[in-house]
């Protein structure tokens, strides 16, 4: 009897933990998809110059939107660009 109630308790806690993790993951995804940053913030994030950001934009490497002369970038696009350009140590030999 004790083992069954313990198993039920653990199963319930496991389900609750999974739901909490799903919730935080989904909320994090929503924030990243809607989060837009300006050019200066991208330059700071990447430690690059405005000229480098201009090249990334013009070469189609980093998508952006322009509103009244100000460029905006999705954080998820910046992350994706970094992932696409990532090299692994085994590939550098």
Secondary structure as GFF3:
##gff-version 3
##sequence-region A 1 93
A	DSSP	alpha_helix	2	34	.	.	.	ID=ss1
A	DSSP	beta_strand	36	38	.	.	.	ID=ss2
A	DSSP	alpha_helix	39	46	.	.	.	ID=ss3
A	DSSP	alpha_helix	50	58	.	.	.	ID=ss4
A	DSSP	beta_strand	65	67	.	.	.	ID=ss5
A	DSSP	beta_strand	70	74	.	.	.	ID=ss6
A	DSSP	alpha_helix	75	84	.	.	.	ID=ss7
A	DSSP	three_ten_helix	89	91	.	.	.	ID=ss8
###
